[in-house]
Amino acid sequence: MLAWLQQNWGNIVILAVIALIVGAIVFNYIRAKKKGKNTGGCGCGCGGCSMQGMCHSQKKQKK
Protein backbone atom coordinates (compact mmCIF):
# COMPACT_ATOMS: atom_id res chain seq x y z
CA MET A 1 0.00 0.00 0.00
CA LEU A 2 2.81 2.39 0.85
CA ALA A 3 4.53 1.66 -2.47
CA TRP A 4 1.30 2.46 -4.33
CA LEU A 5 0.96 5.78 -2.46
CA GLN A 6 4.56 6.68 -3.28
CA GLN A 7 4.05 5.91 -6.96
CA ASN A 8 0.80 7.88 -7.22
CA TRP A 9 1.33 10.83 -4.87
CA GLY A 10 1.19 13.32 -7.76
CA ASN A 11 -2.17 12.05 -8.94
CA ILE A 12 -3.50 12.06 -5.39
CA VAL A 13 -2.45 15.69 -4.86
CA ILE A 14 -4.01 16.80 -8.16
CA LEU A 15 -7.24 14.95 -7.36
CA ALA A 16 -7.35 16.56 -3.91
CA VAL A 17 -6.89 20.05 -5.39
CA ILE A 18 -9.66 19.44 -7.93
CA ALA A 19 -11.95 18.13 -5.17
CA LEU A 20 -11.26 21.28 -3.10
CA ILE A 21 -12.07 23.53 -6.06
CA VAL A 22 -15.33 21.70 -6.78
CA GLY A 23 -16.22 21.79 -3.08
CA ALA A 24 -15.61 25.54 -2.94
CA ILE A 25 -17.81 26.10 -5.99
CA VAL A 26 -20.64 24.05 -4.51
CA PHE A 27 -20.26 25.80 -1.13
CA ASN A 28 -20.46 29.25 -2.76
CA TYR A 29 -23.47 28.20 -4.84
CA ILE A 30 -25.35 26.96 -1.76
CA ARG A 31 -24.44 30.08 0.23
CA ALA A 32 -25.63 32.37 -2.58
CA LYS A 33 -28.83 30.36 -2.95
CA LYS A 34 -29.59 30.73 0.78
CA LYS A 35 -29.03 34.49 0.54
CA GLY A 36 -31.51 34.66 -2.34
CA LYS A 37 -28.99 35.73 -4.97
CA ASN A 38 -29.39 34.79 -8.61
CA THR A 39 -27.48 31.53 -9.11
CA GLY A 40 -28.71 30.53 -12.52
CA GLY A 41 -29.86 31.83 -15.84
CA CYS A 42 -28.18 34.82 -17.40
CA GLY A 43 -27.09 36.42 -14.10
CA CYS A 44 -28.22 39.91 -15.07
CA GLY A 45 -31.33 40.11 -12.91
CA CYS A 46 -35.03 39.65 -13.58
CA GLY A 47 -35.96 43.20 -14.61
CA GLY A 48 -35.98 42.61 -18.34
CA CYS A 49 -36.76 38.91 -18.33
CA SER A 50 -39.93 37.80 -20.08
CA MET A 51 -40.43 35.05 -17.46
CA GLN A 52 -39.96 37.21 -14.35
CA GLY A 53 -43.50 36.60 -13.12
CA MET A 54 -43.20 32.83 -13.48
CA CYS A 55 -39.72 32.25 -12.17
CA HIS A 56 -40.10 33.71 -8.69
CA SER A 57 -43.85 33.55 -8.22
CA GLN A 58 -43.63 31.00 -5.37
CA LYS A 59 -41.14 33.16 -3.46
CA LYS A 60 -43.41 36.23 -3.76
CA GLN A 61 -46.47 34.28 -2.55
CA LYS A 62 -44.69 33.12 0.62
CA LYS A 63 -43.88 36.69 1.68
RAVEN-V700128 format. One record per run of one state. SS is the DSSP state (helix for helix, strand for strand, loop for the rest). FROM is the first residue (numbers start at 1). TO is the last residue. Records with the same first field share a line. If there is no record, write none. Layout:
# RAVEN-V700128
SS = FROM-TO ; FROM-TO
This chain:
# RAVEN-V700128
loop = 1-1 ; 8-8 ; 36-51 ; 56-56 ; 63-63
helix = 2-7 ; 9-35 ; 52-55 ; 57-62
